[in-house]
Structure formats: structure tokens, C-alpha cells
Amino acid sequence: MKLYFLLILFTQNNIFLTLTNFKGKVLTWKSLGSLKVKGLKKLTNSFIKHFIHLNLNELKFKNLKIHVKLKGYNKTKKLFSRFLLLFLKEQILSFTDNSNEPMNGCKLRKKRRL
């Protein structure tokens, strides 16, 4: 049994996948932008499902155990993680979200002086 980490970074318009071993050495990385689709079209249900099947199909048939780490915010984060859990349900050991949340809320805007 081999142990790997799947790091997923959600940005406003893109999603990056990075597969590393337990020492931190990057084995492969992919992004939604690599499929040559521009704008918000790449954040649709069918495109995300196609991206997961296309890029993570090789992991499904190997004897791997994966820790998944999520970071960042995106409107399709919940959908992407649901498809990922359905696709790799036997291989996933843990699923953590490392997104940074502010402790005191947003900074207030400066008062305008005339």
C-alpha cells in the first residue's frame, strides 16, 4: 500500500490538482485550464465530472491510499469534492479542508474625509 496526498487548490476561475508522495515530492499536477476551455465554462457540472474521470482514472486502478487536502474558495468546491468522493471512495483515507478563514471578519472600510 502506497500513501499519497492529493492537494486541491480552488481559485476564482480555476482548480489545480497536485499529487505528492508522503515526503512532499510532486508526482503530477493538473489544472482545469489545461483542457483549453476559457472563462466560466470550465466550472460547469459536466466539465468537472469529465476532468475528474480524465485525470484521476489512472489512480483508481492502482493500490493507492490518498489523503485529500482542499484549499481556497470557489463556487464549485462542494460539487467538485462530491464527485471526487464518489469517484475515489475506496482509496480516500482522509478529507481535510485547509482554507484560511479570518478570525475577526472583514476589515472595515476607511471613512472618507472631505
C-alpha positions as CSV (number, residue, x, y, z in Angstrom):
1,M,0.0,0.0,0.0
2,K,1.4,3.4,-1.0
3,L,0.4,6.6,0.7
4,Y,-0.1,9.8,-1.4
5,F,-1.5,13.3,-0.9
6,L,-3.9,14.9,-3.4
7,L,-3.8,18.7,-2.9
8,I,-6.6,20.6,-4.5
9,L,-6.4,24.4,-4.8
10,F,-9.5,26.3,-5.7
11,T,-9.1,29.8,-7.2
12,Q,-11.8,32.1,-8.6
13,N,-11.6,30.7,-12.1
14,N,-9.6,27.5,-11.9
15,I,-8.9,24.3,-10.0
16,F,-5.4,22.8,-9.5
17,L,-4.7,19.2,-8.6
18,T,-1.3,18.2,-7.3
19,L,-0.4,14.6,-6.4
20,T,2.6,14.2,-4.0
21,N,4.1,11.3,-2.1
22,F,4.4,11.4,1.7
23,K,7.8,13.1,1.5
24,G,6.3,16.0,-0.5
25,K,7.8,15.2,-3.9
26,V,5.4,16.3,-6.6
27,L,4.5,13.4,-8.9
28,T,2.0,15.1,-11.2
29,W,-0.1,18.2,-11.4
30,K,-3.1,19.2,-13.5
31,S,-5.4,22.2,-13.8
32,L,-8.8,22.8,-15.4
33,G,-7.2,25.4,-17.7
34,S,-5.1,22.7,-19.3
35,L,-8.2,21.5,-21.2
36,K,-8.2,24.8,-23.2
37,V,-11.6,26.0,-22.1
38,K,-11.9,29.6,-21.2
39,G,-14.0,31.5,-18.6
40,L,-16.8,30.1,-16.6
41,K,-17.5,27.2,-19.0
42,K,-14.9,25.2,-17.1
43,L,-16.8,25.4,-13.9
44,T,-19.9,23.5,-15.1
45,N,-21.0,20.1,-13.7
46,S,-20.3,18.1,-16.8
47,F,-16.9,19.6,-17.4
48,I,-15.8,19.0,-13.8
49,K,-17.0,15.4,-14.0
50,H,-15.2,14.9,-17.3
51,F,-12.0,16.4,-15.8
52,I,-12.1,14.1,-12.7
53,H,-12.6,11.0,-14.9
54,L,-9.9,12.1,-17.4
55,N,-7.2,12.9,-14.9
56,L,-7.8,10.6,-11.9
57,N,-8.7,7.4,-13.8
58,E,-5.1,6.1,-13.6
59,L,-5.3,6.4,-9.7
60,K,-8.4,4.3,-9.5
61,F,-6.8,1.1,-10.6
62,K,-3.6,1.2,-8.6
63,N,-3.3,0.1,-4.9
64,L,-3.1,3.7,-3.5
65,K,-4.3,5.3,-0.3
66,I,-4.9,9.0,-0.7
67,H,-5.2,11.9,1.8
68,V,-7.1,14.7,0.2
69,K,-6.4,18.3,1.2
70,L,-8.6,21.2,-0.1
71,K,-7.6,24.9,0.0
72,G,-9.3,28.0,-1.3
73,Y,-12.8,29.1,-2.2
74,N,-14.8,28.5,-5.4
75,K,-18.5,28.3,-6.2
76,T,-18.0,24.7,-7.4
77,K,-16.0,23.4,-4.4
78,K,-18.8,21.4,-2.9
79,L,-19.7,19.9,-6.2
80,F,-16.1,19.0,-7.1
81,S,-15.5,17.3,-3.7
82,R,-18.7,15.3,-4.0
83,F,-17.7,14.0,-7.5
84,L,-14.2,13.3,-6.1
85,L,-15.6,11.3,-3.2
86,L,-17.8,9.3,-5.5
87,F,-15.0,8.5,-7.9
88,L,-12.3,7.6,-5.4
89,K,-14.3,6.3,-2.5
90,E,-12.2,3.2,-1.9
91,Q,-8.8,5.0,-2.0
92,I,-9.5,8.0,0.2
93,L,-8.3,7.8,3.8
94,S,-8.9,11.4,4.9
95,F,-10.5,14.5,3.6
96,T,-9.5,17.9,5.1
97,D,-10.2,21.5,4.3
98,N,-7.2,23.8,4.9
99,S,-8.9,27.1,3.8
100,N,-7.8,30.1,5.7
101,E,-10.8,31.8,7.4
102,P,-10.4,35.2,9.0
103,M,-10.8,35.2,12.8
104,N,-12.4,38.7,13.2
105,G,-14.3,39.1,9.9
106,C,-13.6,41.6,7.2
107,K,-11.7,44.8,7.6
108,L,-13.9,47.8,7.8
109,R,-13.5,50.4,5.0
110,K,-11.7,53.6,5.8
111,K,-14.0,56.6,6.4
112,R,-13.8,59.1,3.6
113,R,-12.8,62.6,4.7
114,L,-13.8,65.7,2.7
